[in-house]
Amino acid sequence: MKLYSTNNPENIVYLKEAVLQSLPEDKGLYMPVEIAELEQEFYANIENFTFKEIAFNVASALIGSYIPSIDLKGIIDRAINFSAPVVMHDDSIGTLELFHGPSLAFKDFGARFMAELISYFIQGENRKVTILVATSGDTGGAVAAGFYDTPGVEVVILYPKGKVSPLQEKQLTTLGKNIYALEIEGTFDDCQAIVKQAFLDNELNEKYNLSSANSINIARLIPQSFYYFEAYKQVVKYNKQVVFAVPSGNFGNLTAGLLAKKMGLPIHHFIAATNINKIVPDYLRTGKYEPKPSVATISNAMDVGAPSNFVRLLALYDNDYNALTKDVSGFFLTDEMDKNTMKQVFDDHGYTADPHGAIGYAAVKDFQQRHPDTVGVYLETAHPAKFLDVMEVVFDNPIDVPDRLQILSNRTKVADLLPAKFENVKHWLLSRETMSS
């Protein structure tokens, strides 16, 4: 599998380098040189495939012979070992539940696949890898769980102080061993900017083999495309055009869905659903892309003001605004509208949606007012229990907390507090004894 940089199509590398390096030196993002389409026979028989079989077919089409089939099957067997069910509310709308993995968030798919891929690439090498990752909520927990105790790999997670939920914070600050947490006095955008700067810093790269587990890493996007195929398999029986509403922050999830569409998955339309940080919905409406500082909301995982994967969205459509907006439209809710939607979903369907999924629900309903003959699927990206502070304000009834989250409440948080400045994080990294030294 060959990939090019969005800043220089002449800069081409193989998958191993793209995964381990994360970012090209020219500050672009890696994208596949070729996106293979799956054969029509695959789509005609998709209802007969298991989730793992679907994942293997998709991964094989993207990666080709770069990883032998037997090895790729092993990677998928170990990484994709939980379900992605579509729970239908009626025959026109349902939710794709992506919280059945170990950290109860959609990012488990990408984090576990990436952990397996990195382990595969460095096996037999005298090489240590340091994963440097920024999180607005769920990425940190998923990466921590995915890479926990992985030989040859350590993880350093940057997260914004006071801007992730208490249970999300416990997921990334209580594991120990090879997982380290840095609490940054700033926003997710600050954390993300620090991570990007680290990858381009010569002194850090002399000491560390740095890689990222954010969606800037192509290894995150490949497995996130799998569940769009799995969801389509579950709703194709309705014989309607399929629409996906994707709650979006850094836009890796939407990019993965569009990648699936480019591979031939017959998705009619995507909705980029956000909170008040509506940078991309505004672009889709006006053609003007204007990043700005993020605003804190109750759907904190989407509090992103400068989404990294925007350049990938453009790359998939060769910077053709008209082509992109034919396939993707935007939608957003304020916090109050979000709370009202959460209540509406429960009152109408008896289903408890988290603050992110509820925005996706509203996006589908809005779209179907103009396109009623569709089946809409909104992504429920994390378990509602991860947002207890919000859920308990919206609902009078207590939210059931899964055991794997409940046990975190008594664990001690371990994190170093740092200013939102690259030099402080760089000093922290350079002044410690590490696996990589």
N, C-alpha and C positions, 0 to 999 in steps of 0.2 A: 504494500500500500504506500503510495507516494502522496505527499502533502505539500502545498505551497503556502507562502506567506501572503496574507491579504495586503501587505504593503509592498510586496515585490513578487509577482508571479514567477520570476526566474529563480527565486530562492526555493529550491525543492529538496525535501528530505524524506527519509523513510519513517515508518510509523514509530520504530523504537526511539529514534532521535526526537521526534515530535513529542512523544509521551514523556520521556525523561527530561527533555529541555523545557517543555511547556510553551515557552515563548521564543519566537525568532529574535535575533539580535536587532532586527530593524523595527521592533515594537509592534509588528502585526500579530495576527492570529493564524494558526495553521488551519487549512481547509483541504479536503480531498481533491486531488488533481482530477480524478474521475469519480462520478457517482453512478455505480452500476444499477440498472433497473432489474428487478426480479422478474422472472418469467410469468406470463399470464396464468400458467398452470398452477403456480404457487398460490395466486390470489383466488383462483377458482376452487381450490381445495383447502383454503386457509382454516376453515372450521374444523378440519380433521387433524390439525397440528396441535401439539402441546405447546405451552409457552416456551419451553426450552428449545423445542424444534424450530419454532419461529425465530427465536433469538439466534440460533446457529445459522439458519438460512440468511438472515439479515447480515450478521457479522461476516459470514463467508463472502457474501456479495461485496461488502465494503472492503474487507481486508485482503480478499483473494488468497493466494497461496503463500503469502508472506509468513503466516503462522500455519503450520501443518494442521490438517483437520482434526487429528486425534488430540493435539494439544489445545486447539481452540474449543473443542467439545468439553475438555476437562476444565478449562477456564470458565465456561458458561455454566457447567454443572455445579461448580463450587460457588459462583457469584450469584446466579439467578435461581435461587432455591426458595423463593417465596412467591406468592401469587399477586396478580394485579386484576382484581375482579371489577367489572362494571356493575354497579347497583342501580337498576332502573327505578325511577320514581313513577313513571308511566310509560306509555309507548312512544313518547317524544323526547324525553330528557332523562339522563342518568348521570352518575358520577363514576369516574375511574378512580378507585381507591388505591393510592400509591403508598400507603403507610403500613404495609404488612411486613416490612423488613425490620432488622434489628434496632434501628434508631427511630422507627415509626415515621419516616419521611421518604419522599420520592428520591432523594439523593442517595439512598442506599443502593439503588441500581447502579449508578455511576461510580460511587466510591468503592463498592465491592469488586466490580469489574476492573476498575483501575488498579486496585491493590493486587489482584490476581495477575494483571498484565505486567505491572512493574516487577513483581516477584519472578515472573516468567523471563522477563528481559534481563534481569541481573543475576539469575541463577548461574552458579559456577564462576562468577566474577568476584574479585576481591574489591567490591564496590559497596559503598553505603550511600543511601539516598535520603535527603532531607526534604520532606514535603512541607512547603510553606503555603498556608491557605488563609484567606479572609472569609469570614462568615457573617451573614446578616441574620442567622438563626439556625437553619437546619443543616447547612453544609458542614459546619463544625462537628455536630454530633454524628453525622453519617460518616465523615472521614475518620473521626476518632474510632468509631466502631469498626469501620472497614479495615483500617490499618493497625488496629490494636495488636501489639505483640507480634507484628510481622517482622521476620528476620531481615536485617539489613536496611530497615526503614525506620526513620523517626518523623514525627509530625509536630509542626509548630503552627498553632491556630491563633489568628488575630481576630478579636471580636470587639464591637463597640460597647463600651461601658454603659450599662443601663438601657440598652436597646435590643436585648434579646430576652425572651421570657425566662423566668427562674428555672424551669425544668430544662429548657434548651441549654442554659448556662451550665447546669449540673452535668449534662451529657458530655460536655467538652472539657470540663475542668476537674473531673473526679476520677478519671481512669488511671492516671499515672503511667508507670513504665515508660513507653516510648512516645507518650502523648504529652505535649506541653502547651499551655495556654497563655496568651498575652492579652490582657484587658486594656484596650486602647481608649484613651480619653478623646473620642471623636465619633465619627459616623462610619458606616460600612464603606462609603466611598473613600474615606481616609485610609481605612484598612486595606482596601483593594489597591489604592495608589501606592501604598508602602510595599505591598507584595510585588507589584509590577516593577517598581524601582529596584527592588532587591535582585530580581532576575537579571537586571542590566548592570549590576554593580560588579566591577572586576574583582575587587578585594573579597567580597563574599563568595564569588564563584571560584576563587582560588582555594578557599577553605572547604566549601560545600559542593556537593552534587545536588543542586537545587531543582526541585520540580514542584508543580502546583497541582492541587486537587480541586481548584475552582473550575467552573465551566469554561475558563479560558483554555483548559487542557482538553484536547480532542478526545482523550480516553473517556471523559465524562459524557460526551455527546453521543458516542456510538451506542452504548447500552440504553441511554434514555430514549433512543428511537424505537427500541424493542417494544415498549408497552403501547405505543400507538398502533402497531400491528396487532398486538394482543387485544386491544380494545375494539378495533375494527372487526376482528373475528367474532366478538361477542354481540355486536349490533348489526352486522350485515343482514341478519334474518329479517330486519324490519323493512328492507327494500326501500329505504329512503336515502337521500343524500346525507352524508355524515359531516357534522360540524363539531370542531373541538374548540372549547374555550380554555385558554391556558393562563392561569394566574402567574404573573411574570414580574421578575425583579431584575436579574442580570440577563435574562432572555436566552439562557442556555436551553431551557425546556422547550420553548417555542422553536428555537433553531433545530433541535432534534426532531420535532414534529415535521418541520418543513423539509428536513433531510429525508424523512420517511416518504413524504409526498414526492420528492424528486426521484425516489427509488421506485415510484409507480403506485404507491398506496393511494387508492382512490378517495382521498379526503376532499370534500367539496370546498371547505372554508375553515380558516382559523381565526380566532378572536384573541387579540393580545389584551388580556384583562389586567388592569393595575389598580392600585389605590391612587391617592392624590399625586403621587410621583408618576405623572402621566407623560413622561418624555416621549415615549414611542407612540402611544395613542395620538398625541398632538402631531407628531411627525406624519403618521398615517393619514391624518385629516388635512394637514396644511402643506406637507412637503418640506417643512423646516425642522431641522434637528437642533434642539437647544438644550444641552445638558445643564443642570443646575444643582445646587446643593440639595440633598435629600431631606425630606420632612418626615418626622417620626409619626407612625400610625399604629392602629391596632393590628394590622397585617404586616408585622415588622419584617418578615422575610422578603418583602417586596419594596422595602424602603431604599431604593437605589436611584440616584439622580444622574448617573453616567454609566449606563449598562454596557459592559464590555462586548457582549455578543451582538450589538447593533451592527458592527462591521461585517459579521458573518451573515446576518440577515440580508444585507446589501449584496454581499458576495454571491449568495445563492441565486440572486436575481440579476447579476451583472450590473448592479447599480441602476436597474430599471424601475423607477418609482411606480409606473403604471402597472407593470407586471406584478410587483410586490403587493400593491394595494388591491389587485384583483383577487389574490389569495388570502390576504390578511387585512382585517379591520381592527380598530381599537375600541376600547371601552374602559371606563373607570368609575369607581364609587368613592364618595367621601366616607369617613368613619361612621357617621350617623346612618347613612344609607346602607352601609355594610351591616351594621347591627340590625337594622330593620329587615334586611334580607335574610340574615341568620334566623330570625324569628319566623319569617315567612316560610322558609324551607321546612322548618320543624312543624309549623302549623298546617302546612299543605300536605306534607309527605311523611311526617314523623321521623325525619332524618336530621341528625345534628351535624351541620357543616361547620368547619373551622372558619376563621375570618378570611382566609385566602380562597378557600373553595367557594364560599358564599359569593364572592365577586365573580367567580367563573359562572355560577348558577345564574346570577343576574344578567351576565353577558349573553348567555344562551337564550334566556327569556326575551331579552331585548331584540336579539337577532331574529328569533322566530316570529316576532310580530310582523316582520316584513317577509319572512321566508318560512311559512308555517309547515310546508311539506318537507321537513328535515327531521333528523334525529340528532339531538345535541348531547355531547358528552363534555362535562366540565371536570377538570382534574382536582381531586381532593388530595392536596400535596402533602399533608401532614395530619397526624391524629389530633383531634380537637383537644385532647388532654394536655398537649404541649403548650396550650395557650389558656391555662386555667384562669389567669387574672382577667382575661377578656371574657371567657365563657361564663364565669360566675357573675359578671356584671349583666350580661345579656339574658341569661337564663336563671330562673329561680331554683330549678332542680340541680343538684350536684352532678358533675360530669364523672363518669366512671374513669378511673385512672388505671391503665394496664400495670401489671406487677413490675414490669421492667422499668417503668418510670417511677413507680411508687418507691422502690428501694433507693432511688437516687436522693430522695428528700433528706435522708439522714447522713449522706456522705458529705465530706468536707471539701469545699471548693479550694482549689490550688491554682492560682494565676498570678502573674506579675503585672502590675499596673504601670503603664507607660504613656507618655504624651503621644499625640498623633503626629509624630515626626519620624521620618525615615532614619535620621542619624541615631536616635535613641534605640530603635529596633536593631539597627546595624550593630551598635555597640553591644547590645544584649547578646546578639548572636556571636560576635567575635570574641567576647570576653568569657565564654563558658566552655567547659569541657564537654565535648560532644562525641558521638559515635564517629563523626566524620573527621575528627582531628587525629 
